[in-house]
Amino acid sequence: MRNNLIFILLFIFLPSRFVNPAEQSMSGGQSQDLLQDVKRKNKYQRSRLTNDESEGTADKRRMLLTTGEDKAVDLDFEPNVNGISFGNPQIVTTTLVKVGDKRELVFKPLKAGETNVTIRDADGTLRLIFMVRVTGSNLLRIATEVRSLLRDVEGLDIRIVGPKVVIEGEVLVPSDYGRLLTVIQDKSYTDFVLNLADLSPLAMQVMARKIQEDVVTFAPNVKARVVNGMILLDGTVDSKDQVDRVLKVADLYLPDLRPGPLLEKDPSAQRHPPRQMIQQNIIINPPAPKKQEKLVRITVHFVELSKNYNKVFNFMWQPAYTENSQITIGQSQNGSVGTTGSTPSSNGFSFGATITSLLPKLDSLQAAGFGRILKTGTVVVRSGQPSKLVEQTDYPVTTVGANGQASASSIKVGLTVAV
């Protein structure tokens, strides 16, 4: 039993060890043809008993047809009348026309759909395969009209893909994109045109450069640049008014319409809150610190003079009267004592007088007994700021009413100087 098993194994491997004598008798050219034939079969081989060589070597052509419009195709070979077959005969039918030596195949679309048509020659060899798409509208006419309307818009690629006229590309000028929207939103094209065009990033960069050229005249530290499809303004200015002016200039360059991102049609896309096309990150510089103002020291002397002061020191009393001014010395209606004039004030009426060359003579008249200093006050104030020196006290008085009833009250007595 063991010997029989060994014999069978040797018998199986023997053919691989020996060369067929018929193969040895083949010439070199025949061997090359056989090798190429094997390679060709291997290229189209799909299974052990099938291959796609006939279909793979046949000529192929795609056709887009519209219902109601026939299409004639010239053939460069003699077709077999019985060798024309249809994938779906309800989509398209054909008619073979012979005119002398010419052969034409006329396609007649029946309804919208897709199918293929295979043509064999007189020998039965598969020569031609048509892949036909039939639409209910004339996409060729629509594509031609759209190209004509948008011929002045640069950066667009208009082509037919399936049952749609597809517009792709990047538009450089915002106004051109507005023209594109106007064309494709027409009712004649809405159902047949697919818009995949967008505003070019280069257009945004040009817009940002123009904005910066305008705002640099009044805001030299503001820069404009494109970030994620938006124009970002950043820099520093001196006031809020400059920020508003920069934004107003930038807004003048924006188009009325701008294409939205294609991702908006994706329901699973994460959406940010709506953002303006112009974003600003402008910082307002704090105001420069003011220079330290000078301090002014004011010393006020309240002086009582004797009657002989005028004769000895040539003192000149020059009240600053106005037209029709009046001076009354004595007690006023409210019981206060002093002088009154024609100009009302918080304490009744007052008048002004000018004393010249007082300070140099103050020590002399005090030493000679012609005057005395009643009060001296000093106030320190910033230059240009108002100041007031008040030295008053409440003085009790008794007043009698209209019915003779006496009542106690007080009045302010003292000195007040405003500088």
C-alpha positions in Angstrom: 0.0 0.0 0.0 2.9 2.3 0.8 4.5 1.7 -2.6 1.3 2.5 -4.5 1.0 5.8 -2.7 4.5 6.8 -3.6 3.9 5.9 -7.2 0.8 8.2 -7.4 2.7 11.2 -6.0 5.5 10.8 -8.5 2.9 10.5 -11.3 1.4 13.9 -10.3 4.6 15.8 -10.3 6.1 14.3 -13.4 4.4 16.7 -15.9 5.9 19.7 -14.2 9.4 18.2 -14.6 9.3 17.5 -18.3 8.8 19.9 -21.3 6.3 19.2 -24.0 8.2 18.3 -27.2 5.7 20.3 -29.2 6.6 23.4 -27.3 10.3 22.8 -28.1 9.5 22.7 -31.8 7.9 26.3 -31.7 9.9 29.1 -33.2 10.8 32.2 -31.2 8.1 34.4 -33.0 5.4 31.9 -32.2 6.4 31.9 -28.6 6.2 35.7 -28.4 2.7 35.7 -30.0 1.6 33.0 -27.6 2.9 35.0 -24.7 1.2 38.3 -25.8 -2.1 36.4 -26.3 -1.8 35.0 -22.7 -1.1 38.5 -21.3 -4.1 40.0 -23.2 -6.4 37.3 -21.9 -5.1 37.8 -18.4 -5.9 41.6 -18.7 -9.6 41.0 -19.5 -10.0 37.7 -17.6 -12.7 37.9 -15.0 -13.1 34.2 -14.1 -11.7 30.8 -15.2 -14.2 30.6 -18.1 -15.1 34.3 -18.8 -13.4 37.5 -19.9 -14.3 41.0 -21.0 -12.0 41.3 -24.0 -14.8 42.1 -26.5 -16.2 44.9 -24.4 -12.8 46.1 -23.4 -11.5 46.5 -26.9 -14.7 48.1 -28.3 -14.9 51.8 -28.9 -16.9 53.7 -26.3 -18.7 57.0 -26.5 -21.0 58.9 -24.1 -24.0 60.8 -25.4 -26.4 63.3 -23.8 -29.7 63.5 -25.6 -32.9 65.4 -25.0 -36.4 64.1 -25.6 -37.8 65.5 -28.8 -34.4 66.0 -30.5 -32.9 63.3 -32.7 -29.1 62.7 -33.0 -27.3 61.3 -36.1 -23.9 59.7 -35.7 -21.7 58.7 -38.7 -20.1 55.2 -38.5 -16.8 54.2 -40.1 -17.6 50.5 -40.4 -20.3 48.4 -41.8 -22.7 47.6 -39.0 -24.8 44.5 -38.8 -28.5 45.4 -38.9 -29.3 42.6 -36.5 -26.3 43.4 -34.3 -27.7 46.5 -32.6 -28.9 45.9 -29.1 -30.3 48.2 -26.4 -30.0 48.0 -22.6 -33.4 49.6 -22.2 -35.4 50.0 -25.4 -37.9 52.3 -23.7 -35.2 55.0 -23.2 -33.9 55.3 -26.8 -34.3 53.7 -30.2 -32.1 53.8 -33.3 -32.5 53.7 -37.1 -29.7 52.7 -39.5 -29.5 54.9 -42.6 -27.3 54.0 -45.6 -26.6 56.8 -48.1 -24.1 55.6 -50.7 -21.0 54.6 -48.9 -22.0 56.4 -45.7 -23.5 54.8 -42.7 -25.5 56.8 -40.2 -27.1 55.7 -37.0 -30.0 58.0 -35.9 -30.8 58.1 -32.2 -34.4 58.9 -31.1 -34.8 59.6 -27.4 -38.1 58.4 -26.0 -38.0 59.4 -22.3 -35.6 60.5 -19.6 -33.2 57.8 -18.3 -29.9 56.0 -19.0 -29.1 53.0 -21.2 -26.4 51.7 -23.5 -26.5 50.7 -27.2 -24.0 48.2 -28.6 -23.2 47.9 -32.3 -21.6 44.9 -34.0 -20.0 44.8 -37.5 -20.8 42.3 -40.3 -18.5 39.7 -38.8 -20.3 39.9 -35.5 -17.5 41.6 -33.6 -18.5 44.1 -31.0 -17.2 47.4 -32.4 -19.0 50.3 -30.6 -20.7 50.9 -27.3 -22.8 54.1 -26.7 -23.6 55.1 -23.1 -26.7 57.3 -23.5 -28.3 59.6 -21.0 -31.7 61.1 -22.0 -33.0 64.2 -20.2 -36.3 65.9 -20.3 -34.7 69.3 -21.0 -32.1 70.5 -23.3 -29.0 70.8 -21.1 -26.8 71.6 -24.0 -29.0 74.6 -24.8 -29.1 75.7 -21.2 -25.3 75.4 -20.7 -24.8 77.4 -23.9 -27.1 80.2 -22.8 -25.5 80.3 -19.3 -22.0 80.5 -20.8 -23.2 83.3 -23.1 -24.7 85.3 -20.2 -21.6 84.8 -18.0 -18.9 85.2 -20.7 -17.5 88.3 -19.0 -17.1 86.7 -15.6 -13.6 85.2 -15.2 -12.8 82.1 -13.2 -15.9 80.0 -14.0 -16.1 76.5 -15.4 -19.5 75.6 -16.8 -20.1 71.9 -17.8 -22.9 69.3 -17.9 -22.7 66.6 -15.2 -25.6 64.1 -15.3 -28.9 65.9 -15.3 -27.4 69.3 -14.2 -25.4 72.2 -15.5 -22.7 72.6 -13.0 -20.9 76.0 -12.4 -17.6 75.8 -10.6 -14.7 78.1 -9.9 -13.8 81.2 -8.0 -15.1 84.7 -8.9 -12.6 87.5 -8.5 -15.0 90.5 -8.3 -17.9 90.6 -5.9 -20.1 92.4 -8.5 -19.5 89.5 -10.9 -20.7 87.0 -8.3 -23.9 89.1 -8.1 -24.3 88.8 -11.9 -23.9 85.0 -11.5 -26.6 84.8 -8.9 -28.9 86.9 -11.0 -28.5 84.5 -14.0 -28.9 81.2 -12.2 -31.8 82.4 -10.1 -33.9 82.9 -13.2 -36.9 80.5 -13.3 -35.7 79.1 -16.6 -32.4 77.8 -15.0 -33.2 77.2 -11.4 -34.1 73.5 -11.7 -31.2 72.6 -14.0 -28.2 74.6 -12.7 -26.0 73.6 -9.7 -23.9 76.5 -8.4 -20.6 75.4 -6.8 -18.8 78.7 -7.4 -17.4 80.9 -4.6 -15.9 84.3 -4.1 -12.1 84.0 -4.5 -9.8 84.5 -1.5 -7.8 86.7 -3.8 -10.7 89.1 -4.1 -10.9 89.4 -0.3 -7.2 90.2 -0.2 -7.6 92.9 -2.8 -10.5 94.3 -0.8 -8.5 94.3 2.4 -5.6 96.1 0.7 -8.0 98.8 -0.7 -9.5 99.3 2.8 -6.1 99.8 4.4 -5.1 102.3 1.7 -8.1 104.4 2.6 -7.9 104.3 6.4 -4.2 104.9 6.6 -4.7 108.6 5.9 -6.4 109.1 9.3 -5.5 105.9 11.2 -2.0 105.0 10.2 -1.7 102.3 12.8 -4.7 100.3 11.6 -4.0 97.2 9.4 -6.5 95.1 7.4 -6.0 91.4 6.6 -8.1 88.4 5.6 -8.8 85.7 8.3 -11.1 82.8 7.6 -13.0 84.5 4.9 -13.5 87.7 6.9 -11.6 91.0 7.0 -10.0 91.7 10.3 -9.1 95.3 11.3 -6.6 95.6 14.1 -4.3 98.3 15.4 -4.5 101.4 17.6 -6.3 104.7 17.3 -6.6 107.8 19.6 -10.4 108.0 19.9 -13.7 106.2 19.5 -14.6 108.5 16.6 -11.7 107.1 14.6 -12.9 103.5 15.2 -16.3 104.4 13.9 -14.8 106.1 10.8 -12.6 103.1 10.0 -15.6 100.7 10.2 -17.7 103.0 8.0 -15.0 103.1 5.3 -14.6 99.3 5.4 -18.3 98.8 5.1 -18.4 100.7 1.8 -16.2 98.1 0.2 -18.5 95.1 1.1 -20.7 93.6 -1.6 -24.4 93.5 -1.0 -24.4 89.7 -1.3 -21.8 87.2 -0.5 -21.9 83.4 -1.1 -22.4 81.3 2.0 -20.2 78.3 2.8 -21.2 75.0 1.2 -21.0 73.3 4.6 -24.2 75.0 5.5 -26.0 72.3 3.6 -24.5 69.6 5.9 -27.0 69.0 8.7 -24.2 67.4 10.9 -21.9 70.4 10.6 -21.2 72.4 13.7 -22.3 76.0 13.3 -20.9 79.1 14.9 -23.1 82.0 15.6 -23.4 84.4 12.6 -20.5 86.8 12.3 -20.1 90.0 10.4 -17.8 90.1 7.4 -15.9 92.9 9.0 -14.3 92.1 12.4 -12.4 94.8 14.3 -9.8 94.4 17.1 -8.9 98.1 17.3 -7.5 99.4 20.6 -8.1 103.0 21.7 -5.0 104.5 23.2 -5.4 106.1 26.6 -5.1 109.9 26.7 -1.6 111.3 27.3 -1.0 112.5 30.8 -1.4 116.2 31.3 1.5 118.3 32.2 1.7 119.2 35.9 0.0 122.5 36.4 1.6 125.2 38.4 0.4 126.1 41.9 -0.4 129.7 42.8 -0.2 131.0 46.3 -2.6 133.8 47.1 -2.3 135.9 50.3 -5.3 138.1 51.2 -5.0 141.0 53.8 -8.1 142.6 55.2 -7.1 146.1 56.2 -8.8 148.9 58.2 -7.6 152.4 57.2 -7.9 155.6 59.1 -9.4 158.8 57.6 -6.0 160.5 57.3 -4.6 157.6 55.2 -5.8 159.4 52.0 -3.9 162.6 52.8 -0.6 161.0 53.8 -0.3 158.1 51.4 -2.2 159.6 48.4 -4.8 156.8 48.5 -7.3 156.8 45.6 -10.7 155.3 46.1 -12.2 154.5 42.7 -15.4 152.5 42.9 -16.3 150.6 39.6 -19.7 152.0 39.1 -22.0 151.1 36.3 -24.5 153.3 34.6 -27.3 154.5 37.0 -25.6 152.8 39.9 -26.5 153.6 43.5 -24.8 153.2 46.8 -26.5 153.0 50.1 -24.6 152.8 53.3 -26.5 151.6 56.3 -28.8 148.7 57.3 -30.5 146.8 54.6 -34.1 145.4 54.6 -33.0 142.1 55.9 -31.1 143.7 58.8 -27.6 143.3 57.4 -25.2 146.1 57.6 -23.0 147.1 54.7 -23.1 148.7 51.3 -25.5 148.0 48.5 -25.5 148.7 44.8 -27.5 148.1 41.6 -26.2 144.6 41.0 -27.8 141.8 42.9 -25.7 139.1 44.5 -26.2 136.4 47.1 -25.7 138.8 50.0 -27.8 141.7 48.7 -25.9 144.2 46.6 -22.2 145.0 46.3 -19.8 147.3 44.5 -16.2 147.1 43.6 -13.2 149.4 44.3 -9.6 149.4 43.2 -6.7 150.1 45.6 -3.3 150.7 43.9 0.2 150.3 45.4 -1.2 148.9 48.7 1.2 146.2 49.6 4.4 148.3 49.6 2.8 150.8 51.9 1.0 148.3 54.2 3.9 148.0 56.6 4.4 151.8 56.7 0.8 152.7 57.4 0.6 150.0 60.1 3.8 151.3 61.8 2.5 154.9 61.6 -0.8 154.0 63.1 -2.9 154.8 60.0 -4.2 151.3 59.5 -4.4 147.8 61.0 -4.6 144.3 59.5 -7.9 142.8 60.5 -7.4 139.4 58.9 -4.8 137.6 56.7 -5.7 134.5 54.7 -3.7 132.3 52.4 -4.9 129.9 49.8 -3.0 127.7 47.3 -4.7 126.8 44.0 -3.8 125.4 40.7 -3.2 127.9 37.9 -6.5 128.6 36.1 -8.7 127.1 38.8 -11.2 129.2 40.8 -10.7 129.6 44.6 -12.6 131.1 47.4 -11.5 132.4 50.9 -14.3 132.6 53.5 -14.0 134.0 57.0 -17.6 134.4 58.4 -19.4 133.8 61.6 -23.0 133.8 62.7 -24.0 137.0 64.5 -27.3 136.8 66.6 -29.9 139.5 66.0 -33.4 140.2 67.1 -36.1 141.0 64.5 -39.5 142.5 65.0 -42.4 141.2 62.9 -45.3 143.1 61.4 -47.5 142.5 64.5 -44.7 143.7 66.8 -43.6 140.2 67.9 -39.9 139.9 68.4 -37.9 136.8 67.3 -34.3 135.8 67.4 -32.2 135.0 64.3 -28.7 135.2 63.1 -26.9 136.6 60.1 -23.6 135.8 58.4 -20.9 138.4 59.3 -17.4 138.2 58.0 -15.3 138.4 54.9 -15.5 136.5 51.6 -13.0 136.7 48.7 -13.3 134.8 45.4 -10.3 134.5 43.1 
